[in-house]
Amino acid sequence: MKLIQLPTLAFEQRVKQEYEENPALDAGKEKDEYEDEFKNETDDDHDIIETDFDVDDYLSDDEVPSYKLKANNYSADDEDKQVPYASGTSFSQYLKTQLQTFTFKGDQEDIAFFLVGSVDDSGYIRRSLIDIVDDLAFTQNIYTDEASVEKALKIVQSLDPAGVGARDLRECLLIQLQRKDKTESVSLAYRLIDEAFDKFSKKHYDKLLQKFSISEEKLKKAIEEIEHLNPKPGASYSGNSKSVEHVIPDFAIHIKNGELELTLNGRNAPEMHISRDYSNMLKGYKAAKTKTKAQKEAVFFIKQKLDSAKWFIDAIKQRQETLYSTMYSIMMHQEEYFLTGDERTLKPMILKDIAEKIDMDISTISRVANSKYVETPYGTFLIKSFFSESMKNEEGEEVSTREIKKILEMTLESEDKKKPYTDAKLASILKDKGYPIARRTIAKYREQLDVPVARLRKEI
């Protein structure tokens, strides 16, 4: 179960680790007759060990082979916490390097460096000045006031990227607008954020036109200036150390002559066999006329390694069969989608559906779906994205909730942005299309699609 849930890259690392730890494993393919020979040899040797000496002398009381107690043998519920990280200068260090170019007086340098340490990954300082004053006193033994901290904060806010060190979104946008050339649109954009941020954020455009006595065209140009600003300046720093996710497709689906063809990534099927050298050692022990204690200890060690190697090879074969049969069943269940790429053709599908088709446990299907990717003619997707609940349309047919979300998304894309649809109107439109859905369900799907309410979608 542990091997099944590993994605391709992690699986390769696991195989490499097993090669390093078990000398009884060799890479490449051996002849079938040799594998049969190993099977017979190890079976015969088991009798030798049982009759020639007491195995209990070499086992613990619970009779668990030592190889199963090694750190590389995890339980099915264990998680591999190893995550690769991008190398480079951290965002905080990048800001501190810039601070070193300034000339400070008194405690200003220490305060400025303390403020930089308070900047979060988005580039904000989300603490009040009085809290920072208290922290400076307690942790840095620096006794200062809010005015001095604010003075140091202005220096921090002059660093790159523009907007860093802001305490809220309004201040972040104002800092960025201050650095722009003072055109008419930029000046108006600055006034909109400075004097009417609440009305602007709620898109009360009529009130803004009236307050500033401007035309719709001028307001539109000012809004365009604001839309080009970065609400999260810290995220723009490319050197920021973040987790690096390597997505390597575990499967590939191709269309050949109108038929679907599924292939398992070859990196999931390494060729390996039992070491001939280790098998020959057992032969040598069997042929020996006299058997010393050292030989018996050595052959017991060899037997453990051979058992471990055979177990690992069998586990990999089982993994390959499970992965392929699971993905093949999913592919055939969603055959129409994989042939057309139209999300509206996705059928309702839950873990239980696939588990029953291939006669496996639901937890096994879940492990495959949650950690594996498939390459299709329409892109690379996480397998679990093809699973969805079902709802009934007006004709009583079961349809996928993914299909409904896709239709909802298409409806939102085609709406008049000057008069966006309310949730009630969207429910009415989908009902006319044959999908009787409650307004609250529309609101839930809209939020899942990361689409704001109608008022916030309004444009000039």
ZIWOVEN-V154039 format. One record per backbone hydrogen bond with DSSP energy under -0.5 kcal/mol. NH is the residue of the N-H (numbers start at 1). CO is the residue of the C=O. E is the energy in kcal/mol with one decimal. If there is no record, write none. Layout:
# ZIWOVEN-V154039
NH	CO	E
NH	CO	E
This chain:
# ZIWOVEN-V154039
5	1	-1.5
6	2	-0.6
6	3	-0.8
11	7	-2.6
12	8	-2.3
13	9	-1.7
14	10	-2.0
15	11	-2.5
16	12	-2.5
17	13	-2.2
18	14	-2.0
19	15	-2.3
20	16	-2.0
21	17	-1.7
22	18	-2.1
23	21	-0.5
25	22	-1.7
26	273	-2.7
28	271	-3.1
34	31	-0.5
35	31	-1.5
36	32	-2.2
37	33	-2.2
38	34	-2.5
39	35	-2.3
40	36	-2.6
41	37	-2.6
42	38	-3.0
43	39	-1.9
44	40	-2.5
45	41	-2.6
46	42	-1.8
47	43	-1.1
47	44	-0.5
48	44	-1.5
49	45	-2.7
50	46	-2.0
51	47	-2.2
52	48	-2.9
53	49	-1.5
55	53	-0.6
57	54	-1.3
58	55	-2.3
59	56	-0.7
63	60	-1.6
65	63	-0.6
68	65	-1.4
69	66	-1.5
70	67	-0.9
73	70	-1.7
74	72	-0.9
78	75	-1.1
81	79	-0.8
86	242	-1.7
94	90	-2.2
95	91	-1.8
96	92	-2.2
97	93	-2.3
98	94	-1.2
99	95	-1.8
100	96	-1.2
101	98	-1.6
102	99	-1.9
104	102	-0.5
108	105	-1.9
109	106	-0.5
111	107	-2.4
112	108	-2.7
113	109	-2.5
114	110	-1.9
115	111	-2.4
116	112	-2.2
117	113	-1.6
118	114	-0.6
118	115	-1.1
119	116	-1.4
120	124	-2.8
123	120	-1.7
125	166	-2.6
126	124	-0.6
127	125	-0.6
132	128	-1.7
133	129	-2.5
134	130	-2.1
135	131	-2.3
136	132	-2.5
137	133	-1.6
138	134	-2.3
139	135	-3.1
140	135	-0.7
140	136	-1.2
142	136	-2.4
143	141	-0.6
144	142	-0.7
149	145	-1.8
150	146	-2.7
151	147	-1.9
152	148	-1.8
153	149	-2.3
154	150	-1.8
155	151	-0.9
156	152	-1.9
157	153	-2.6
158	155	-1.1
159	156	-1.6
163	157	-0.5
164	161	-1.8
165	123	-2.9
166	123	-0.6
166	163	-1.3
172	168	-2.1
173	169	-2.5
174	170	-2.1
175	171	-2.3
176	172	-1.6
177	173	-2.2
178	174	-2.1
179	175	-0.8
179	176	-0.5
180	177	-1.0
183	181	-2.4
187	183	-2.5
188	184	-2.1
189	185	-2.5
190	186	-2.5
191	187	-1.9
192	188	-2.4
193	189	-2.0
194	190	-2.7
195	191	-3.0
196	191	-0.6
196	192	-1.4
197	193	-0.5
200	196	-2.4
201	197	-2.9
202	198	-1.4
203	200	-1.4
204	199	-2.6
205	203	-1.8
208	204	-1.6
209	205	-2.6
210	206	-1.8
211	207	-2.7
212	208	-2.3
213	209	-0.8
214	209	-1.1
219	215	-2.1
220	216	-2.5
221	217	-2.0
222	218	-2.1
223	219	-2.3
224	220	-2.0
225	221	-1.6
226	222	-1.7
227	223	-2.5
228	224	-0.9
229	226	-1.7
231	229	-0.7
234	122	-2.7
235	232	-1.1
236	232	-0.5
236	233	-0.9
237	234	-1.3
238	236	-0.8
240	237	-1.6
242	240	-0.6
244	84	-1.8
245	243	-0.7
246	244	-0.6
247	245	-0.8
248	246	-0.8
249	247	-0.5
250	373	-2.3
251	373	-1.5
252	263	-2.1
253	375	-3.2
254	252	-0.5
254	261	-2.5
256	254	-0.6
256	259	-3.0
259	256	-1.6
261	254	-2.7
263	252	-2.3
265	250	-2.7
268	265	-2.7
269	266	-1.7
272	270	-0.6
273	26	-2.6
275	24	-3.3
279	275	-1.8
280	276	-2.6
281	277	-1.6
282	278	-1.4
283	279	-1.7
284	280	-2.5
285	281	-2.0
286	282	-2.5
287	283	-2.3
288	284	-1.2
292	290	-0.6
296	292	-2.1
297	293	-2.4
298	294	-2.3
299	295	-2.8
300	296	-1.8
301	297	-1.9
302	298	-2.4
303	299	-2.5
304	300	-2.0
305	301	-2.1
306	302	-2.6
307	303	-2.5
308	304	-2.5
309	305	-2.5
310	306	-2.5
311	307	-2.5
312	308	-2.2
313	309	-2.4
314	310	-2.5
315	311	-2.3
316	312	-2.1
317	313	-2.1
318	314	-2.3
319	315	-2.2
320	316	-2.5
321	317	-2.2
322	318	-2.5
323	319	-2.9
324	320	-2.4
325	321	-2.4
326	322	-2.3
327	323	-2.5
328	324	-2.7
329	325	-1.9
330	326	-2.0
331	327	-2.8
332	328	-2.3
333	329	-2.0
334	330	-2.1
335	332	-1.1
338	334	-2.2
339	335	-1.5
340	336	-1.6
341	337	-4.1
343	341	-0.7
345	342	-2.1
346	343	-1.6
349	388	-1.9
353	350	-0.9
354	350	-1.2
355	351	-2.5
356	352	-2.3
357	353	-1.4
358	354	-1.9
359	355	-0.6
360	355	-2.2
364	361	-0.6
365	361	-1.5
366	362	-2.4
367	363	-1.9
368	364	-1.7
369	365	-2.8
370	366	-2.4
371	367	-0.6
371	368	-0.6
372	368	-1.1
374	381	-2.5
375	251	-2.7
376	374	-0.5
376	379	-2.4
379	376	-1.6
381	374	-2.3
383	372	-2.5
384	369	-1.7
385	382	-2.1
386	383	-2.0
387	384	-1.5
388	349	-2.0
391	399	-2.6
393	397	-2.3
394	434	-1.8
396	393	-1.9
399	391	-3.8
400	346	-0.7
401	389	-2.1
404	400	-1.6
405	401	-2.4
406	402	-2.2
407	403	-2.1
408	404	-2.5
409	405	-2.7
410	406	-2.3
411	407	-2.1
412	408	-2.2
413	409	-2.0
414	410	-1.3
415	412	-0.8
417	415	-0.7
419	416	-1.4
420	417	-0.5
426	422	-2.4
427	423	-2.2
428	424	-1.8
429	425	-2.4
430	426	-2.6
431	427	-1.7
432	428	-1.9
433	429	-1.1
434	431	-1.5
435	430	-3.0
436	434	-0.5
437	435	-1.2
442	438	-2.0
443	439	-2.3
444	440	-1.7
445	441	-2.6
446	442	-2.6
447	443	-2.0
448	444	-2.0
449	445	-1.6
450	447	-1.4
451	446	-2.3
456	453	-0.8
457	453	-0.7
457	454	-1.1
458	454	-0.6
458	455	-0.6
459	417	-2.4
